[in-house]
Amino acid sequence: MAFQNCEPYHEAGDFESTGFSDLGPGSVATSIEAYSVTLMPLLQQNCASCHGKAQQPAFIAGDATTSHNALINFGLVNLTNPSASRIVQKVQAGHQGFSSSLALALEGEISNWADALLASGEPSPLPEPVGLEPTFQSIHQLVLLPKCAGCHSPTGTRPREDYSTYEASINTGKIVPGNAAGSEMYKECTSGAMPLGTDRLTEEELAALRQWIDEGALDN
């Protein structure tokens, strides 16, 4: 089934997470595998042109693991009650002119994802999302990719200020290892000048970014 693609612009905060979705039983690996053959192809077909890297939240960027974790961290799916999934409700309400048939298709694929977890028979629940830590890997996954990489990447609008990898981030010259207060990147975030088109960094995110830079901006 094919649907019309998203328009290029969205209101900032459309899909902002209000909490972690209960993903039911099953291991993380099982969930990622199930997601990759159920909901993910539908999102790639209808949402990737905006919510790949160009538009936040970037919940269909990268591989299945990255996309799966982004959906969880943004609170967009509810596998115990698929119709209550925020992504379903947003589309059902007419997001970017999509028809109700896409909302039903999304709900159906989320149900298929949930059924695959139940069929696995694995009793352990999925863990809570990993909390933000003052390391590059954590900041990259939870801050830079969802809030910055849409513009600050080789294919974005500011490719010379590329935060898509550690090496590229340091090479921007906007991060001064050991001196967050003197780092242009940090100052832009604290002032609210960045990021564009999405929510400002939270106090927790700013604190993690500052600590990481002050401790040497290591590739950790």
ABEGO torsion letter per residue (X at the ends): XBBBBBBABBBBGAABBAEBBBAEBEBAAAAAAAAAABAAAAAAAAAAAAABAABOBBAABEBAAAAAAAAAAAGABBAABAAABAAAAAAAAGBGGBBAAAAAAAAAAAAAAAAAAAAAGBABBBBBBBBBBBBAAAAAAAAAAAAAAAABBAABABAABBAABAAAAAAAGABBBGBAAABAAAAAAAAGAOBBGBBBBBAAAAAAAAAAAAAGGBBX
